[in-house]
Amino acid sequence: MTCEKGMEEQPRILVVDDHPENIELLEAFLVPQGYEVVRAATGEEALKRLSSNDIALMLLDVMMPGLDGYEVTRRVRQDSVHGQLPIVLVTALRDKEERVKGIEAGCDDFLSKPVDKMELLARVRSLLKVKAYNDLMSKYREDLESEVNSRTEELRHAIEGIRAASLETIVRLSMAAEYRDEDTGAHILRMSHYAAAVAKQMGLSEKDVETILCAAPMHDVGKIGIPDHILLKPGKLDAEEWEIMKSHTTIGVRILEGSDADVIQLGETIAGTHHEKWDGEGYPSGLKGEGIPISGRITAIADVFDALTSKRPYKEPFSLDRSFSIIREGRGTHFDPTAVDAFFAVESEILQVKVRYQNEGQNLLALLPSRDYS
């Protein structure tokens, strides 16, 4: 076993020459020094030998029929696998221009014929040391790149895990704000998915759709500041009570303002604008048309549709037909016409969401984007 391993570790030197006696001479110099010689009689054969052997260095004759030494050198340098292979041109040519040509082709060194044994071995040892260093550095770069990629992937998973935990916290706290007002916490699941479906149909980017999905639950977070006798009143609110109820929008803005997180920033926008109307008759700011942020316009339809089709302290759920009619009637007055058109374009998806999230005890994590955080 030891002997076989030792033989495998012998540096292989590819000797290329169209005269066998020249190869035999170089072989006689190299083999006693522990090098293994691979022979090739032509440039074409040299390239084949190179592709099928683990070659450490090439001794290459210049003047050969077919591919000469210069062309073989150029082709080796263009090879992504062997591009750094040490190449020594062995030549009887002593003309300066010919040596420059060899350097331009990419050779590392020259040996003049007839080859001197001591010069040959010195150059071979020197170039193999350089190759060993280059191989070591290449391996180091590969290992470093692999380690960086591995750490980057670990960091990505960690960031995604933190993000998932943050979004889950948003969802659960949003449910806490809604819990006093709704029969179930499923309201925020339904209306968030309604909003995401409409946003996607309107051509928003995948990232923006996802952010709306995760920010929409915060639309009524300000209701946490509304007294129970108003929030849960089974009958119609009087004028004073209605003004207090409307303040849940500005309360929500104050709760969410000042964050650096994109989701919270969008939640602030939605909280403050989802009761604005296309015709400017909404609250709290009386914004009109495209002056209302698109996230507020989208969330308005999602919130109203779910309110219409759900039981509330002051009403029983409306039928789907009646609810759809109210949405249609609000096109261009209450709602952005484009958002209404998008809503009805995904009507089948809206109905699927309504059925999927109709029960209390729905998993709130269903609101979060589907990702692998393991």
C-alpha positions as CSV (number, residue, x, y, z in Angstrom):
1,M,0.0,0.0,0.0
2,T,2.8,2.4,0.9
3,C,4.7,1.8,-2.3
4,E,1.6,2.3,-4.4
5,K,0.8,5.6,-2.6
6,G,4.4,6.8,-3.2
7,M,4.1,6.1,-6.9
8,E,0.9,8.0,-7.1
9,E,2.5,11.0,-5.5
10,Q,5.4,11.1,-8.1
11,P,5.1,14.4,-10.1
12,R,4.1,13.6,-13.7
13,I,6.0,15.4,-16.3
14,L,4.6,15.5,-19.9
15,V,7.5,15.4,-22.4
16,V,6.5,16.4,-25.9
17,D,8.9,15.9,-28.8
18,D,8.6,14.4,-32.3
19,H,12.0,12.8,-31.9
20,P,11.9,9.8,-29.6
21,E,15.6,10.0,-28.8
22,N,15.0,13.5,-27.2
23,I,12.3,12.1,-25.0
24,E,14.5,9.2,-23.9
25,L,17.3,11.6,-23.0
26,L,15.0,13.8,-20.8
27,E,13.4,10.6,-19.3
28,A,16.9,9.4,-18.4
29,F,17.5,12.7,-16.5
30,L,14.1,12.8,-14.8
31,V,13.1,9.3,-13.7
32,P,16.1,8.7,-11.4
33,Q,15.1,11.9,-9.6
34,G,11.6,10.5,-8.7
35,Y,9.6,12.0,-11.6
36,E,7.2,10.0,-13.8
37,V,7.4,10.8,-17.5
38,V,4.4,10.8,-19.8
39,R,5.3,10.8,-23.5
40,A,3.7,12.6,-26.5
41,A,5.1,12.8,-30.0
42,T,2.9,15.6,-31.4
43,G,1.0,18.6,-30.1
44,E,-2.3,17.0,-30.7
45,E,-1.2,13.9,-28.7
46,A,0.1,16.2,-25.9
47,L,-3.3,17.8,-25.5
48,K,-4.9,14.4,-25.2
49,R,-2.4,13.2,-22.7
50,L,-3.0,16.4,-20.7
51,S,-6.7,15.8,-20.5
52,S,-6.3,12.2,-19.2
53,N,-3.4,12.5,-16.8
54,D,-2.6,14.5,-13.7
55,I,0.3,16.4,-15.2
56,A,2.4,18.6,-13.0
57,L,4.6,20.2,-15.6
58,M,5.2,20.1,-19.4
59,L,8.4,20.0,-21.3
60,L,7.4,21.0,-24.8
61,D,9.4,21.0,-28.0
62,V,8.8,24.0,-30.2
63,M,9.4,22.8,-33.7
64,M,6.9,20.0,-34.4
65,P,4.7,19.0,-37.3
66,G,1.0,19.9,-36.9
67,L,0.6,21.9,-33.7
68,D,3.9,23.5,-32.8
69,G,4.9,24.3,-29.3
70,Y,3.6,27.9,-29.4
71,E,0.1,26.8,-30.4
72,V,0.0,24.0,-27.8
73,T,1.0,26.6,-25.2
74,R,-1.7,29.0,-26.3
75,R,-4.3,26.2,-26.1
76,V,-3.2,25.1,-22.7
77,R,-3.4,28.6,-21.4
78,Q,-7.0,28.9,-22.6
79,D,-8.0,25.7,-20.8
80,S,-9.8,26.5,-17.5
81,V,-8.4,23.3,-15.9
82,H,-4.8,23.4,-17.0
83,G,-4.4,27.1,-17.6
84,Q,-1.8,27.5,-14.8
85,L,0.3,24.4,-15.7
86,P,4.0,25.2,-15.8
87,I,5.3,25.0,-19.4
88,V,8.9,24.9,-20.4
89,L,9.7,25.3,-24.1
90,V,12.6,23.1,-25.2
91,T,14.2,24.6,-28.4
92,A,17.3,24.8,-30.5
93,L,16.2,28.3,-31.5
94,R,18.2,31.1,-29.9
95,D,16.7,34.0,-31.8
96,K,15.3,36.7,-29.5
97,E,12.1,37.1,-31.5
98,E,11.3,33.4,-31.1
99,R,11.7,33.6,-27.3
100,V,9.5,36.6,-27.2
101,K,6.9,34.6,-29.2
102,G,7.1,31.9,-26.6
103,I,6.6,34.3,-23.8
104,E,3.6,35.9,-25.6
105,A,2.1,32.4,-26.0
106,G,2.3,31.9,-22.3
107,C,5.3,29.7,-21.5
108,D,7.0,29.9,-18.1
109,D,10.6,29.2,-19.1
110,F,13.0,27.9,-21.8
111,L,15.6,25.2,-22.1
112,S,18.1,25.2,-25.0
113,K,19.0,22.0,-26.9
114,P,21.1,20.1,-26.2
115,V,19.6,20.1,-22.7
116,D,22.0,20.3,-19.8
117,K,21.0,17.9,-17.0
118,M,21.7,20.2,-14.0
119,E,19.9,23.1,-15.7
120,L,16.9,20.9,-16.5
121,L,16.5,19.6,-12.9
122,A,17.0,23.0,-11.4
123,R,14.3,24.6,-13.6
124,V,11.9,21.6,-13.0
125,R,12.3,21.8,-9.2
126,S,11.8,25.6,-9.2
127,L,8.7,25.5,-11.4
128,L,7.2,22.6,-9.4
129,K,7.7,24.6,-6.2
130,V,5.9,27.5,-7.8
131,K,3.1,25.2,-8.9
132,A,2.8,23.7,-5.4
133,Y,2.5,27.2,-4.0
134,N,-0.1,28.2,-6.6
135,D,-2.1,25.0,-6.0
136,L,-2.0,25.7,-2.2
137,M,-3.2,29.3,-2.7
138,S,-5.9,28.1,-5.1
139,K,-7.1,25.5,-2.6
140,Y,-7.0,28.1,0.1
141,R,-9.2,30.5,-2.0
142,E,-11.6,27.6,-2.8
143,D,-11.8,26.7,0.9
144,L,-12.2,30.4,1.8
145,E,-15.0,30.9,-0.8
146,S,-16.7,27.7,0.4
147,E,-16.5,28.9,4.0
148,V,-17.8,32.4,3.1
149,N,-20.7,30.8,1.2
150,S,-21.5,28.5,4.1
151,R,-21.4,31.4,6.6
152,T,-23.4,33.6,4.3
153,E,-26.1,30.9,4.0
154,E,-26.1,30.5,7.8
155,L,-26.5,34.2,8.2
156,R,-29.3,34.2,5.6
157,H,-31.1,31.5,7.5
158,A,-30.6,33.4,10.8
159,I,-31.9,36.7,9.3
160,E,-34.9,34.9,7.8
161,G,-35.5,33.2,11.2
162,I,-35.4,36.6,12.9
163,R,-37.7,38.1,10.2
164,A,-40.2,35.2,10.6
165,A,-40.2,35.7,14.4
166,S,-40.7,39.4,13.9
167,L,-43.6,38.9,11.5
168,E,-45.2,36.4,13.8
169,T,-45.0,38.9,16.7
170,I,-46.7,41.5,14.4
171,V,-49.5,39.1,13.6
172,R,-50.1,38.0,17.1
173,L,-50.1,41.6,18.5
174,S,-52.4,42.6,15.6
175,M,-54.8,39.9,16.7
176,A,-54.7,41.1,20.2
177,A,-55.8,44.6,19.0
178,E,-58.6,43.0,17.0
179,Y,-59.7,40.5,19.6
180,R,-62.1,42.8,21.4
181,D,-63.8,43.8,18.2
182,E,-64.2,40.6,16.1
183,D,-65.9,37.3,16.6
184,T,-62.6,35.6,15.8
185,G,-59.0,36.5,14.9
186,A,-59.5,35.0,11.5
187,H,-60.5,38.5,10.3
188,I,-56.9,39.6,9.9
189,L,-56.0,36.4,8.1
190,R,-58.8,36.9,5.6
191,M,-58.5,40.6,4.9
192,S,-54.7,40.3,4.6
193,H,-54.9,37.6,2.0
194,Y,-57.6,39.6,0.2
195,A,-55.3,42.6,0.1
196,A,-52.4,40.5,-1.2
197,A,-54.5,39.0,-3.9
198,V,-55.7,42.4,-5.1
199,A,-52.1,43.8,-4.9
200,K,-50.7,41.0,-7.0
201,Q,-53.5,41.5,-9.6
202,M,-52.7,45.2,-9.7
203,G,-49.1,44.4,-10.8
204,L,-47.2,45.1,-7.5
205,S,-43.9,43.4,-7.1
206,E,-43.7,40.1,-5.3
207,K,-41.8,41.9,-2.4
208,D,-44.5,44.6,-2.2
209,V,-47.3,42.0,-2.2
210,E,-45.6,40.1,0.6
211,T,-45.1,43.3,2.6
212,I,-48.8,44.2,2.2
213,L,-49.7,40.7,3.3
214,C,-47.7,41.1,6.5
215,A,-48.5,44.8,7.2
216,A,-52.3,44.7,6.6
217,P,-53.0,43.0,10.0
218,M,-51.9,46.3,11.6
219,H,-54.7,48.3,9.9
220,D,-56.8,48.5,13.1
221,V,-54.1,48.3,15.7
222,G,-55.4,51.7,17.0
223,K,-58.6,50.1,18.2
224,I,-56.7,49.1,21.2
225,G,-57.2,52.7,22.3
226,I,-61.0,52.8,21.8
227,P,-63.2,52.3,24.9
228,D,-65.2,49.0,25.0
229,H,-68.6,50.8,25.3
230,I,-67.9,52.3,21.9
231,L,-66.0,49.5,20.2
232,L,-68.5,46.9,21.2
233,K,-71.7,49.0,21.1
234,P,-74.4,46.8,19.4
235,G,-76.3,49.8,18.0
236,K,-75.5,52.9,15.9
237,L,-72.9,55.2,17.3
238,D,-73.8,58.8,18.0
239,A,-71.8,61.7,16.6
240,E,-69.4,62.0,19.5
241,E,-68.9,58.2,19.7
242,W,-68.3,58.1,16.0
243,E,-65.5,60.8,16.3
244,I,-63.9,58.7,19.0
245,M,-64.2,55.5,16.9
246,K,-62.6,57.3,13.9
247,S,-59.6,58.2,16.0
248,H,-58.4,54.6,15.9
249,T,-56.7,55.5,12.6
250,T,-54.5,58.3,14.2
251,I,-54.0,56.2,17.3
252,G,-52.6,53.4,15.0
253,V,-50.3,55.9,13.3
254,R,-48.9,57.0,16.7
255,I,-48.4,53.4,17.8
256,L,-46.5,52.5,14.6
257,E,-44.7,55.7,13.7
258,G,-40.9,56.1,13.7
259,S,-39.9,52.5,12.8
260,D,-37.1,51.6,10.5
261,A,-38.7,48.3,9.5
262,D,-40.4,48.3,6.1
263,V,-43.3,46.2,7.3
264,I,-44.0,48.5,10.3
265,Q,-43.7,51.6,8.1
266,L,-46.3,50.2,5.7
267,G,-48.4,49.2,8.6
268,E,-48.4,52.8,9.7
269,T,-49.5,54.0,6.2
270,I,-52.3,51.4,6.1
271,A,-53.5,52.2,9.6
272,G,-53.7,55.9,8.7
273,T,-55.3,55.6,5.2
274,H,-57.5,52.5,5.0
275,H,-60.6,54.6,5.8
276,E,-59.8,57.2,3.2
277,K,-62.2,57.3,0.2
278,W,-61.5,57.7,-3.5
279,D,-63.9,60.8,-3.6
280,G,-62.2,62.4,-0.7
281,E,-65.0,61.8,1.8
282,G,-63.1,59.4,4.0
283,Y,-61.1,60.0,7.2
284,P,-58.9,61.0,9.0
285,S,-57.3,63.3,6.4
286,G,-59.9,63.5,3.6
287,L,-57.3,62.3,1.0
288,K,-58.6,61.9,-2.5
289,G,-57.9,59.6,-5.5
290,E,-54.3,58.7,-6.1
291,G,-53.4,61.0,-3.2
292,I,-54.3,57.9,-1.1
293,P,-51.3,55.5,-0.9
294,I,-52.0,52.4,-2.9
295,S,-51.7,50.2,0.1
296,G,-54.5,52.1,1.8
297,R,-56.7,51.8,-1.3
298,I,-56.1,48.1,-1.5
299,T,-56.6,47.5,2.2
300,A,-59.9,49.5,2.1
301,I,-61.5,47.0,-0.2
302,A,-60.2,44.0,1.7
303,D,-61.3,45.4,5.1
304,V,-64.8,46.5,3.9
305,F,-65.5,43.2,2.1
306,D,-64.6,41.2,5.2
307,A,-66.6,43.5,7.4
308,L,-69.6,43.1,5.1
309,T,-69.4,39.3,5.1
310,S,-68.7,38.9,8.8
311,K,-70.8,39.1,12.0
312,R,-70.2,42.3,14.0
313,P,-71.6,43.5,17.3
314,Y,-73.9,45.8,15.4
315,K,-74.9,43.5,12.5
316,E,-75.3,40.0,11.1
317,P,-73.1,39.0,8.0
318,F,-74.4,40.2,4.6
319,S,-74.8,37.7,1.8
320,L,-72.1,37.5,-0.8
321,D,-74.3,38.9,-3.5
322,R,-75.2,42.0,-1.4
323,S,-71.5,42.4,-0.3
324,F,-70.3,42.2,-3.9
325,S,-73.0,44.8,-4.9
326,I,-71.8,47.2,-2.3
327,I,-68.2,46.9,-3.5
328,R,-69.3,47.5,-7.1
329,E,-71.5,50.5,-6.1
330,G,-68.4,52.0,-4.3
331,R,-66.3,52.0,-7.4
332,G,-65.1,55.5,-8.1
333,T,-66.6,56.9,-4.8
334,H,-65.5,54.9,-1.9
335,F,-62.9,52.7,-3.7
336,D,-60.2,53.1,-6.3
337,P,-61.8,51.9,-9.6
338,T,-58.6,50.0,-10.5
339,A,-58.5,48.2,-7.2
340,V,-62.2,47.3,-7.6
341,D,-61.5,45.8,-11.0
342,A,-58.6,43.9,-9.6
343,F,-60.8,42.6,-6.7
344,F,-63.3,41.2,-9.1
345,A,-60.7,39.8,-11.4
346,V,-59.5,37.5,-8.5
347,E,-63.0,36.9,-7.2
348,S,-62.5,33.1,-7.2
349,E,-59.3,33.5,-5.1
350,I,-61.2,35.9,-2.7
351,L,-63.9,33.2,-2.1
352,Q,-61.2,30.5,-1.6
353,V,-59.6,32.7,1.1
354,K,-63.0,33.3,2.7
355,V,-63.6,29.6,3.1
356,R,-60.1,28.7,4.1
357,Y,-59.9,31.2,7.0
358,Q,-63.5,31.2,8.3
359,N,-62.9,29.5,11.6
360,E,-61.6,30.7,15.0
361,G,-58.4,29.0,15.9
362,Q,-56.9,29.4,12.4
363,N,-53.1,29.1,12.5
364,L,-51.9,32.7,12.4
365,L,-48.6,31.6,10.8
366,A,-50.6,31.0,7.7
367,L,-50.3,34.7,7.2
368,L,-46.6,34.5,6.9
369,P,-44.8,33.8,3.6
370,S,-44.1,30.2,3.0
371,R,-40.4,29.7,3.7
372,D,-38.0,27.2,5.1
373,Y,-36.3,28.6,8.2
374,S,-34.7,25.3,9.3
